[in-house]
Amino acid sequence: MPGIVPNFASKPFKMKRILASIALIFCYIASLAQIEPSESYIYAVRDTLPLHLDYYSPAEGSDSSGKPLVIFITGGGFAKADMRNPTNLEYFKLLTSDGFPVAAIDYRLGLKGIRKMGISAALRTYYAVEMGVEDLLWATRFLIDRASYLGFDPDNVVISGSSAGAIIALQTDWNLSNKVKSMTRIVPEGFRYRGVISYSGAIYSNDWAPTYESAPAPTLLLHGKDDKIVNYNHIRFLNLRFEGSSSLAEAWKEEGYTFCIYRYNDHGHEIAGALVESYPIVKEFLIRNIMKGEKRNVDTSIDDSSIKAYKINDLNNMYEGMADKKL
């Protein structure tokens, strides 16, 4: 009949629409990682090594008013540090699209080339953390000195890290809370971060639990309950104690400190890389706890099957893989 299009004629049209939709989805996913730093610097030279920093300005058209600078410290077991890996870039894209400026840094790798954990490696880890803390503070000072040029408030800075980077972030805030002179001399007197975001982090301590002379900055802790790389609870080795997110949360709860902890059921160290999947949690923390200054505490367990399991959840296997360049 005239004016009626046969059914078979609509099939190619439907297929074209489906293919176009798929193409749009892939273009969107690809666009998330397509972010270039506004500025790149060598922020320090330590032990003859140049240390790099990438600065990402808020996306054009985004609302950046009152938004803190987010300094990101990438993970890698203190043996590698790829601050421009695709997951990190997606995280930076999300932050800058919402108006948050981002600075990504690398740092000295105190465990580079190590193949397995033992007594010497445990002691080296302590010094690797201390080097990372020092490098983060030098990067912070470098940024503060250029705050006017880069366009952020030097009194409104949040540190965010994953795995080794999260350890550095938590340990740095602990150093500032306790006014450790060797560290606090690097940044302006009285400087404190406005907040800390830790993906699978911990603190080294030679005490039963880390104590704070002044309260830690409001902190967001995200950690898998089955994490065997950075322990979720705590682990003791010789006179050193490694305090994971759960252990820290219990201590902070008793002291009345402001923190949010998201405990991931049936997940291990993969939470260290769940930067994109957990972004809504991060954004809420930044807006409510940091920008609005709410003394908001959260302690909750999460089931999230969308986060893929980490292929290695054993320290020795992880370092062997890095040494053999499999990871």
N, C-alpha and C positions, 0 to 999 in steps of 0.2 A: 504493500500500500504506500502511496505517496506520503512523504514526510516522516516515515518510520525508518529509523536506522537499524539494520539487522544487528543482532547480539554479537555476532562474530566480529563486526567492525569496531565494537567498543573495547575488545580485548587488548589490541595494541595500544590504544589510548590509555587504558588502565595501567598497563605495564610501564608505559612511559612515565606516568605519574608516580608509580612506585619507585622506579629507578631514579627519578628526579628527587624524590623524598630521601632516598638512601644517600644520594650524592650530597644533598644539603646537610644531612646528619654528619657525614664524614668531613665535610668542609668545616662544620662547626667544631667538631672534635679537634681537627687539625689546627683550627684558628686559636684554640686555647693555648697551644704550645708556641704559637707564633708571637713571641714577645721578645723585644730586644732591649737591653739596658739603655737608659738615657745617658748614663755616664759610666765609665769603667776606670778604675784606678788601681795602682799599687799602693795600699794603705800603710805598709811597713815592710821593712826587710829585717828578718829575724834569723839568726844562724845562717846568714848568707842567702836565705830563701826569700824571694819576693812574694808577698801575700796580697791576694787580689780581692777586689770589692766591686760588685756591680750594683748600680743604683737604678731603680725603676720608678719613674714618676707616676702619679695617679693618671689613669686613662683620661684622655680628652673628653670633656663633657661630664665627668664624674664629679660627685660632691666630695671634696676633700676637707671641708671645714671641720676642724676639731679632731681629725683622724690622726692617730699616732703613726709614727714611722715604725714599721715592723722589720727588725733585723733578723735575718734567717741564717742559721748555722746548719749546714747539711750534715748528714750522717756518713758512716763508712768505717766504723770500728776503729777510728784513729789510724787507719791504714790507707784510706783513700778519701777523697772529698771532691765529688763532682757537683759543684753548685749549680751547673746548668743542665742537669739531667731532666728528661721530659716531665717527670712528676713534679719536680720543683718548679719548672716553668709554668705548668698548669696552675699550681698554687699561687705563684706570683701574679698570673693573669687574673685569677679570681679576686685577689686582694686589690690590685690596682684598678680593676673594673669597678670596684666598690669605693674607690677613692683613697685607699690606703697606700702611701708610698712604701717601697720595699728596698732593703739593702741586703744583698746576699754576699756572704764572705767565705773565704777559705781560711785555713789555719795550718800550723805545723802538725805533722803526722808522727806522733811519738811511737806508734806501733807499726809503721810501714815495714813490710817484709817479714813480720812475725808469722810463724806457722802454727803455733799452738800455745795454749795457756798453761802457765806453771808459775812457780814462785817468782822467777825473774820477770816474767811477763806481767804478773799482778803488780809488782812494784813499778814497772815501766808504765803501766796504765795510770797509776797515780800521778806520775810526772807528766804523762801525756795530757791528762785532764788539766793539770796546772798550766801547761803551755797553752792549751786551748782557751782557758779562762783569760790568760794574759793577752792573747791575740784578739779575743773578742773585745776586751777593754780598749786595746789600742785602736781597733776598728771603730769603736764607739766614739773615742776621742777624735779620731779623724773626721767622722761625720759631724760631730758637734761643732768642730771648728769651721765647718762648711755649711752649717744649717741654713744660714741666711741665703746663700747662693742656691742651695738645693731646694729650699722652700718648705722646710718642716720645722716644727717646734722642738728645740733641743731638750725641753723638759717633758716631752710627750713621746717616749720611746719604749717600745715593747720588744722583747727578744723571744724568738720562736726557733725551736730546734727539733731535729729528729734523731733518735738513737744517740750516737756520740755527740751530735750537736745539741740534743736535749740535755745530756749530762753536763755539757759545757754551760748551757744557759742556767740550769738550776744551781750549779756550783758557783757560777759568777754572782748570782743574786745572793747566795749564802755568804760569799766573801764580802760583798757590800753591806749586807745586814750586820756582819760581825766586824766591819771596819778593819779588814786585814790590810795593814799598811802597805805591804809590797804590791797590792793590787789597787787599792783605793787612790794611791798617788797618781795613777795613770789618768783617771777621769777627774773633772772638776770636783772640788770639795763639796761633799754632801749630795753628790749625784746619786739618784736611784732610778732604776727602770720602773715604768708605770705598770708593767705586767710581764708575765712569763707564760709561754705556751710550750708545753713539753709533750712530744710524741715519743713514748717509750723511753723515758729518762730516769735518772737516779742521781744520788749524791754519794760521794765517797766520804766516809767519816771514820775517825778513830775514837769516837764516843759511842755510847749505846744508841743514840739517835742524834741527828744533827740539831744542835740548839741554836737559837737566834737571839742575838743581843737586841735587835729591833725586828719587827715583824717582816716576813718575806713579802715581796710584791704580790698582789693578787695573781694567782697561778691557775692555769688550766692544765690538768693532767689527763692524758689519754694513754691507755695501756692495755695490752692483752693479758688476760689472767694466766695464760699458759706460756708466757714469754720465758724462754731459756737463754736468750742472748743478753738482754738487760732484765735482770730479775724483777718480777712484779712486786714481790714482797721485800725480802732482804737476804743477803748472803754474807757470811763472815769468812775472811781469809787472812790468816795470821792476825795482826792487830788492826786490820782494816775491815770496815763494815760497809757494804754496798747497800744503800737504802733506796729501794724502788718506790714507785708511785703509791702503792697501797700502804707501805710502811710510813711514808711521808704524810699521807692523808690522815692516818690514825694519830700521829704526833701533832699535826697541825690542828686537828679537831679538838684535842685536849686544850690547846693554847688559844683557841678561838680565832685562828687566822682565817683570812678570806681565800677560799680556793674552790675549784670545781674539779671533780674527778669523774671520768667516764671509764668504767671498767668493762672491757669487751669479753663477753663469754666465748669460749671455744676458739680463741684467737691467741696467736703468739706474737712474734716480733714483726709480723706484717703490719701491725698498727703504726709502726714507725714510718711506713710509707703511705698511710691512708690519708694523705694531706687533702686530696680532693673530696673523697667520700665524706670526710668529717668537717668540711668547710662550714656548713650551716652552724655547727656547734662553735667553731672558732669565731665566726662573725657575731653570733649572739654574745659570746664572752667579750669581744672587743667593744661592742656597742654598750652592753649593759654594765659590765664590771669596770671597763676602762673609761669609756667616754662619759657615761652617765654616773660613774662612781658608785654604783650599787654594791653594797656589801652582801653579795649574793653567793650563797654556798650551794653546791650541787654534789650529790654522791649517788650515782646511779649505775646500774649494769645495763649493757646493751647487747642485743643480738643483731648482727649485721652480716648476712650471708653474701652480700655483694662484694665484700672485701676478700680478695683471693689469698689463700694461705701462702706464707713465705716458704720457699722451697728448702731452706736450711734453717733449723732452729737449734743449732749446736755450735758453741763458740769455736771449737777446734776445727770443725768442718768449714766454718765460715772463713777462718783465717787461712786454712789450707787452700780453699778456693780462691781467695784473693791473691795469695802468693803464686798460685799456678795460673793466675789471670782468668779464672773461670767466672769470677764475680766482678 
